[in-house]
């Protein structure tokens, strides 16, 4: 760097304290740009400017310059091999971290610099040795040092893990003397990060292929007992919650006998604390961690005594809808489901009995809660097929519940059952009928302004239409459930309002699963799909009125059913139906249709029907077709019935 460049850097530093915020931001940006090009020299200049009594700026400017240095280190730290520059900055940063009179903003900036430096593999050892030296047996550590170590554990697992055993050993002698609540919280957070890093290192066998959880059992057990005996009895809620969460993390590092001895006490404490807190996320997260550790260490018999109490406490929480403006309520909700998953894997009989009871004899809130848990357990493949079957049987008994929240929850369970292949055409028929029934109707009018605490709700018909479309287009396991069952709803007047959804699904299925059409006769009449003449008559009636997608779907369905209608129409329809479809699609896209265009369309359908009757060449078929048209005219009062009569 030329002398003029050094002068430029110094000039920028002198302007760093300008009263104008825009000027300060420009100075910081310029220093970062120069620092990326000449990192050692810019860092040296900044440190000299901060340290010199003649030029030392105000605290907020020092914080800004530490942030500049952090940015340079994150970008270019690997390239800096000047040990003196690194040592000088570390000494200055550690001094700020350990002095009690330093402003919090400046300590935070110094901590960020040390984390950035320690995240560089080439400098990690130097940083960790410097920080570990600040923790001494019998002396309280600085809170800023503890917070920095915790942040480093998350930022550089490989480089920091070798130092954890030393740090945890030093902490054992310090914990009883800690009185400051914020320091207790910081220590708990740091231990949590250490534990997560240790588990990751053991799983990946880095940095030491011989690393194991057994290396940390002595220190972990000592800290666990201190937290149980001292900190979870603290009068401050935040300390109790952080200590409980720390116990959850440490449970994975405990020896089996110690975990078996103390787990019951911790679980009982958590259950008692639920009644006294409005934000139980830490408690639930810790509970999930402890249960996970118990299962991995195969300590399950000792927990059986607590299962019913656990299920009761968890169910109370799952019935409370998460507030989406408060992230911790959402996180707690997912941790509750995780606890159910862990319990369901080990104690399926207890969990299934618990859910069945609340499905059968419960308020709608409890039904929604139990349905939410059932959906999660099905998707997570926690329960056996037999247990899912017992839940499915009970689920059929609540299909009469008209509550909109229950209906929406049932639709989600149906998707899970279909996706995980738990339904057969016979067992799935009530659920598909349920979806078709509820897909009819208009959205409910909005009676109140939507709350920011929950996503805007869709109406029941919209949800059911979306679910049917999803099953028919993306869930292959649901195809045998929908086809040919949906055909039975095409010709019934009670399901006419559902036709737009039903026909769209059928049209897609007819194109997707054509191999089903080649099997044994499909159009056999009640109680199965309608007979060929009845269905042909109905689909042509639905095609008479352009302007909606039902007609297009009806002709598309006819294409897929050609071989089932009659083998004699397969070849003629391959020629005629694509032309009719193209014409109908053009008419549907137009806003205003001339009467003559509609008349020509009716003539085309009449010609198609006439050719079809000629090709089939069966007096019986023609008679049955006429009877089907007459029945439609009697059952319906719409314009389409007049048109069907006209076609014949």
N, C-alpha and C positions, 0 to 999 in steps of 0.2 A: 504494500500500500504506500503510495506516495505521501509526502509531507502534506500536500494540499488536501488529500483524502483524510488524513488524520485530523487536520484542521476542520474539515467538514463535519466529522464525527463529533469533535469537541463543540463545534458551533451548534450542532443539533442538541447536544446534551445541555448546553446552556439555555436553549430555548424550551427545554422539556418542562420547565416550571411556569410557562406562560399562563396567564389568567384565563386565556381563551381555550375552551375545551377542544375546539376544532384544530387549533395549532398543536396542542399536545398530542392529539390523535395522529396528525400528519407527521410529527416528529417520531412517534413510536413506529409508524409504518415505514418511514425512511430508514430508521435504525435497523429494523428487521431486514429490509432489503439489503442494506450494506452488510449486515451480520451474516446473511446467507452466502455472501461472496467472500468475506474475510472474517470468519468467526473468531479466531483467537484475538485478533487485534481489536475488534469491536467490543468483545467481552472484557478485554483488559481495560479499555478506555472507560467503559461503563462502570466497572468495579472501582477504578481509580477515582472517578467522579463521585461515586456514592460514598467512598471511604474517606476522602480528603476532607479535613475540617473546614477548609476554605470554600469547598464547592458542594458539600453535602446538602442535598435538596430536602424539601419537606417530605413527610411520611408518604403522602399520596403519590408524589413523584417517584420516590424510591420503589413503591409498589408497582408503579407502571414500568419502571426500568427492570425490575425483577421479572415481570411478565414478558418483557422484550427478550431478556436473556433466556427465559424458559422456551420461548418460541424458537430462538436460534438453536438451542440445545436439541430440541425435538427434531429439528430439520437437519442439523449438521453435527450432532453429538458424536456420531461414529467417526467423523473425519478429524476430530480434534484430538491430537496426540501430545499436546503441550501439558505436561503434568502440573506445572506451576500454575497455569491458568485455572485448571480444574480444582487444584488444592486451595487456591486463594478463594474461589467462589464458594467451595464447600465450607470452609472455615467461617466465612461471612454469613452464609445461610444458617449454619448450625448455631451460631451465636444468636441470631434473631429467633430461632426456634426455642432456645433454652432460657432466654431472658424473660422474666415475668412482666416487665414493664413495656414490652414492645406492643405496638398497636396490632389488633387482630388482623386487619387487612394486610399489613406488611408480613406478619407471620404466615398468613395464608399464601402470599406470593412467594415467600421463601420456601414454603413447603412444596408448592407447585414446581419450583425450580429443582428441588432435590428429587422429586418424583420423576421429572423429565430426565434428569441426569442418571438416576438409578435405572430407568427403563432402557438405557443404552447398555447392551451387554459388556462393552469394553470398560465402562465406568461403574458397573453395578457393585462389584466387590468393594471398591473404595468408598462408595456411598454407604453401603450396609455396615462396613466396619466403623465408619464415622458415627453412624446413628446408634449402633449397638453399644458403642463406648459411652453413650449418654445415659444408658440404663445400668444402674449399679445396685447391687443387693443392699437392702436396708434403706435405700433412698427413693423417694417418690420420683417417677419419671415425668418429664415435661409432657403436657397434653399434646402439644404440637408435634413432638417427636413421635408419640404414639400414633397420631393421625397420619403422619407421613409414612410410617412403617405400614399401616393398614392400606393406604393408597398404593404403595409400592408392591404389596403382595398381590393386588389385583392387576397391576401394570406389568409385572415381570416375574411370573411364577418360577421359571427355571432358575433365574439368578438369585432369587431371595430365599427359596426353600432351604438351602443348606444352613441358614442362620436361625431358623425358627426354633430348633431345639434349645439353642443357647438362650434366645429371648424368652421363651416360655419358662425355662428354668429360673431365669432372673426374676420374672414376674411373680413366681410362687412366693418369694420372700417379700415382695412389695404389697401384694393385694390386701393383706389384713390392715395395713396402715393407711390405705386410700380412703379419704373422707369426702373429697370433692366429688359431687355427683356427676358433673360433666366429664371428669377424668374417668370415672367408673364406666360411663357410657362409651367413651372413646376406647377404653381397653377392651370392652366387650366386642365392639365393632371390629377392632384389630384382630382379636382372636378368631372371630367369624371368618375374616378374610384369610387368615393363616390356615384355618381348617379347610376351607374350600380349595386353597392352593395345594395343600398337602394331598388331599384326595385326588386332585387333578394330576399331581406329580406321580402319585402311586399308580394311578391308572395308566398313564403314558410312559412310566418308567424313565422319567427325565427329571433332573439332570443325572441322577444316579440309577442305573438299572437295578441296583440292590435295595433301593428305598422301599420301606414297608411301614405300615401303620404301627407296628410293634415298636418302632423306634421312638414313638412319642407317648407311649402309654403312661409312663411314670409322671411326666409333667402334666399331661392331660387329666389324669385321675386326681392329682393334687389340686389343680385349679378347679375341677368339677366339684370336689368336696367343699372347697372354700366358697364357691358361688352358692351351693345349696345351703350351707350353714350360715352364711352371712348376707350375701347380696340379695337373694330372692325374698328376704324378709325386710328389705329396706322400706322405709315409709314413703319413698317417692315412686310414683307409678312408672315413670320412664326408666328408672334404674331396674326395677323389678322385671319389666318387659324385656329390656336389653339383656339382662342376666338370664332370663328364661330362654331367649333366642340363642344365646351363647351356649347354654347347656345342650340345646338341640344340635348345634354344630359339633360340639365336643363329643357327643354320644358316639359318633363314628370312630373316634380315636380311643375310646375306653376299652380296657380288657373286658372280656365277656362277664366274668364274675362281678366286677364293679358295676357294669351296666345293669345286670340283673338285680343287683342289690338296691340300686338307687332309682331305677327307671320308674317303678311304681310310685315312689314319693313325688317325683317330678310331675308325672302325669296327674296325680291327685291334686297337686298344687295348681297346675294349669287349669283343670276343670273348676276348681274353686275360684280362680281369678276371672274366669269368663263372666261371672255374675257381677263383677265390679268394674267392667271396662266397656267403653263404647266403641273402641277400635281394637279388635282382638287379633289383628294380623300376625303380630309377633308370636302370640300364643299358639295360633293355628299352625304357623310355619314351623315352630319348634316341635309341636306335636307330630307333624308329618315327618320331620327329621328323626325324632326319637323312634317312631314306629318303623321307619325305614331301617334304622340301625338295628333294632330288635329283630326284624325279619331277616336281615342279612346275616346276623349272628345266630339265627335260629333259636331265639329266645321268645317263644310264642305262648307257652303254657302259662307262664306267669302273668301275661297280659289278659288272659281270658276272663279273669275276674272283672276287668275294667271295661270290657267290650260294650256292654249295654249302657253304661254311663257315658262312654265316648259317643256312641251312636245318638243318644238322646241330646247331648250337648251340640254335636255337629248338626243334627237335624234342625235344631232351633235356628242355627245360623243359615243353613241352606234355604230356609223358607223366607229369608229376608232378601229382597231384591237388591243387588249391588247398585250403589250410586255412582254413575259413570263420571261425575264431576269430582269424585274423591277416589283416586287410584287405589288406595289401600283397601277400600271396601271391595273393589273388583279383585285385587290380589287375594284377599282373604277368602272370597268365594271360590276361587280356583284351588286354593290350598285345602278348603273343606272337601271339595270333590276328590282331591288327591288323597286325603285321609280315608275317604270312603273306598277308594280304589285299593289302598293298602289293606284295609280291614276286610274288604270283599275277597281279596286273594287268600287271606289266612283263615277267615271265619265266615265263609259264604252262607252257611245256614243261618247264623245270627243276622247277617245283613239282609238276606232275602226275607226272613220272617219280619224283620223290622220294617222293611219297605211295603210288604204285603199288608201289614196292619194299617199303615197310614194311607194306603190306596183305598182300602175297603171302608174304613170308618174314620173319615177325616173331613175337615173343612177343605174348601177349594185351595186355600193357601198351602195346606199340607199335601194335597194331591199334586199341586204344581211342583213343590219341593221334591217329593218322591219321584215324580216323572223326570225331573232334571237329573237326579242321581241315577235313575235307571238308564237314561240315555248315555250318561258318561260311562257307566259300568259296561254297557253293551259295546260302545265304541272303543273302550280300552281293552276289550276282550278279557275282562277280569273274571266273569262268571262262566260256569260250564253251560253247555246247551240245555241240560235238564233244568238248571236254575232259571235260565232265560225263559224256557217254556212255561214254567210255573208263573213267572211274572206276566208273560203274555196272556195266559188264561185269565188272570185277574184283570188285566188291562181291558179285555173285552167287556167285562162287567161294568166298567165306568164310561163306556162310550156314549151312554145316555146323558152324561153331565153336560148341560148347555153352557156352562161358564166359558167365556171366550179365552181366558188365560189357560184353562184346562185343555180346551180344544187345541190351542196353539202348541202346548207342551206335548200333547198326544201326537200331533203331526211330526214333531221332532223325533219322538221315540219310534214312530213308524219308519222314518227315513233310516234311523240307526238299525232297526230290525232288518230292513230290506238290504241295506248296504253290507251288513255282516251275515247275510244269507240265513237268517233265523226263521223265515216264513216259507211255507209251501203254498201252492195255489189254494188249498183248502183252508189252512189256518190264516192265510193272508186276506181272504175274501172279505171278512167283516171290516178290515182296516181300509181296504181300497174303496169299499162302499161308503165308509165313513168320510173319506176324503172327497168323493164325488158329491155326496149329500151336502157337505159344508162348502163346496166350491161354488154353489149357486148363491145368488143374491148380490145385492149392492153393498159397497163399503158402508159401514155405520157412520152416521154423521158425527163430526167432532164436537164433543160437548164441553171441552175445556182446552185451554192453551197447552200445548205440549211442554213437558218439564225438561229442563236441561239435565236433570239427574238421570234420565233414562232415554234411550233411543226412541225416535218417533215410531209409534206402534202401527203395524199394518192391520187391516181388518181381517177377520177370520176367512172370508171368501178369497181374498187376495193371497193369504198364506197358503190355503189349500190348493189353489190353482198353481201357485209357484211350486209346491211340493209335488203335485202330480206331473207337472212338466219336467221337473228335475228327475223324477223316477223314470219317466218315459224316455228321456233323452240321454241320461248319463249313468244310471245305475242298472247294469246288466242283470244283476240278480233279481231285479224287480220286474223284468220283462215277462217272465212266465206268470207273475201275479196279475199283471195288467191285461195281458192277452191270453185268452179271448174275453176275459171277464168284462172289460169295458164295453164290448159289443152289446152286452145285455142292457145297457143304459141308453142306447141310441133310440130305441123304439118305444120307450115308456114315457108317458106324459109327465109323471112325477119328477123325472130327471131332466126335463126339457131345458130348464134354466142352466143346467150344467153343460149343455151341449158344446158351447164354444171351447171349453177346456177338454171335454171328453173327446171331441172330434179331432182336436189338434194332437192329442196324445196318440189316438188311434192311427192318424195319418202317418205320424212319425214311426210308430211301431210297425205298420204295414210295410214300410220301406226298409226298416232295419232288420226285422226278423222274418224275412220271407220264407226261411226254411220251415217255420211253424205252419205256413199255409199249405205245405205239401204233405202234411201228415194226414191222419184219418179225417173223415168228414167233420167239419167244424160247425157249420150252420145247421144245427139239428133241432132248434126250437127249445121252448121252455122245458126245464129250468135253465138251459144253457143259452147260447147266443140265438138270435132269431133265425128263422129259416131264410133260405136264399131269396124267395119272392118278397117276403116281408122287408128284409134289409135293403134289397134293391129299390123297392118302392120308396122307402124312407129316405135313402140317400139321394135319390133323384129329386124328391120334394125339397130336401135341404139345399139342393143345388139351384133351385129355381130363382132365388132372389140374389142378384149380384149386390155387392157392397159390403159384404162381411167375409171373414175367413172361413166360416162354417162350410160354405159351398165348395171352396177350394179343397178343404180337408175331406169333404165327402167324396169328391171325385178321386182324390189321391188314395183314399181308402178303397174305393172300387177297383183301382188299378191293382192294389195288393191282394184283393180278394177274388180276382178273376177266376182262378182255378177252382175256388170253392163255390162260386156262383154256378158255373158250368164249364166243363172243359171245352165246349164248343165256342165260348166267347173269348177265350184267351187270345187267339190270334187277331180277331177283329178289334178287340179292345186295345191291343198294343198299338194299333194304328189310330183309332178314333179318340181315345181318352186324352192323349197328349195334346191333340188339337183343341178339344173342348176345354182342357185346363188352361191352355194359353189364352183362349178367348175369354174365359171367366176371369182370369187374373187381370187382363186388360180392362174389362168392364168394372172390376172391383176398384181399380186404381182411379177411375174417373169420378169426379165430384158430382156432376149432374148428368144423369142418363136420360136420353130421349126415349119416349115410349116405344118408338120403333125399334130401338136397339134391344130393349127388353123383349119385345115381341119376337125379334129374330132369334134371341137366345132361347126362348121357349120353343120355337120351331126346331132349333138344333137339338134340344133335349128330346123333343118328341120323335125326331128322326132316329136319334141314338137308341131310344127305347124300342121303337118299331123294328130296327135292325136287330136288336138283341133278342126280341121275341121270335123273329124269323130264324135267327141262328140257333136258338135253343130248340125250336120246333117241337114244343110239347104243349098239348092242349091243357094238361093238368097244371103245368107251370103257369100258363097264361091265366087260367081260372084263379089260381092262388094269388097271382099278382093283382088281378082285379079286386079280389076280396080284401087284399091288404090296402088298396087304395080307398075302398069304401070305408074300412075301419078308420083310416086316418081322417076322412071327411067327417065321420061321426064324433071322433074324439077331440078334434081340434077346431078352432074357429078362426085360425089365422089365414092370411092370404095364400099361404103355401098350399093349403088344402084345396082351395079353388083351382090353383094351378095344377095340382096333381090330377084333379078330376079332368081338367082341360087336356092334359097330356094323354089321357086314355080315350 
